[in-house]
């Protein structure tokens, strides 16, 4: 694969990852009350504060991935965020039989997201990014 195609695919990958966080962050902000209730049911301490943190992490993290600015740091933060979210929300073994498979799928999806973010940490954002442009300037 040539360098141009690789750079373009890295951009597409960053945009897709960014949207994956940006959209839920916006939805959390638009449904703040129900999201606080959900976080309360999950057992988060200080659920209102945790929802604000989730909104900030998801929106800022998504935008940072899309623009390609500080992507390695943002990816590490998002990995931590996904680990915590997975541990709190997708303990499939605690659900009744009807929900176990769904929760297991969410856990596996989150593990794949973590794997993809590790690729971003290792590969970097590519040249079609704020970070990539600053290296070439």
N, C-alpha and C positions, 0 to 999 in steps of 0.2 A: 504494500500500500504506500502510495507516495505521501510526502509530508503535507501537502495541501489537503488531501482527503482525510488524513489522520487529524489534522487541526479542525476540519469541519465536523468530523464525527465527535471529537472531544467537546466542541461547542454544543452540538445537539445533545450529547449525554448530560452536560452540565445543565442545559435548559430543562431537560426532562427531570433530572434530580431536583432542580430548583422548584419546579412546579409541584412536585410531590410534597414539598414542605410548605410552599407559599399558599396554596389553596386551602389546606387544612388550617393554617395559621389565620387566614382571613375568616374562614368559617367559625373558628373558635371565637374570634373577636365579635362576629355578628351574632353569635349565640352564647354570649358570655354566661348568663344565668344558668342555662341548662348544662353548659360545660363545667361550671363550678359544681353543680349537683353531681355530675358524672365523676369528677375528680374526687369528690367527697365519698361517693360510693366505693371508689377504688382504694380509698384509705390514704390519700395524700395528706400530709400535714399542711396546714395553711392553704387550703385548696384555692382560694381566690388569688393568693400570691403565685401559686404554682401555675394557674391558668395564665396570668399575666406573663410569667416567664416563658411558658410554652408558646404564647402568641409571639413574643419578641423573638425567641429562638427560631421559630418556624418561619416567620416573615423575613427577618433579617438574614437568617441562614439561607433561605431560598433565594433571596435577591443577591446575596454574596456569591452563591454558586453560579447563578445565571450570569452575573457580570464577570466572574472569574477574578475577583479581588480577594486576596488572603484565603484562597480556597483550601489550602492544607489545614490552616487553623480552624476554619469554619467546618471542614469535614470532621476533624477530631471532636469538635463541640457537638456536631450533629450525631456522630457515633455515640457519644455519651448520652445524648438525649434519647436516641432510639433504644439504647440498652435499658435506660430507666423506664421508658414507656413500655417496652416489651415486658420487663420484669413486673411492672405494676398492672398492666391491662390484659396480658395474654397468658396468664397461668392456666393453660388449657386443662390441666389435671384437676382444677377446682370447679370446673363447670359440669353441668349435667351432661349426660351422654349426647343429647341433641345438639349441644353447643360445642362439644369438645373438638370436633373436626374443624369447625369454623375458626375457633381460637388457635388451634394448632397451625392452620394455614396462615393466620395473621403472624404468629410467632416465626414461622419459616420465611414469610415475606420480609419481616423485619431483619432477619438474619441475612437475607439476600441484599437488603438495603445497606446493611453494615458492610458487607463484602464489597458492594459497589463503591461506597464511600472510601473504603481502604484503597481501592484502585485510584480514586482521585488523589488521595494522600500520596501514593507512590508515583503516579503518572504526572500529577500536576494538572493545571487547567488548560495547557496548550497555548499556542501563540495568539489565538483569537480570544484574548481575555485581557483584562486590566493588568494582571500579573505578567502575562506573556508580552504585552506591549512595553511594559516598563523594563523588561530584560533586553529587548531589542532596541530600545531608544538610547 
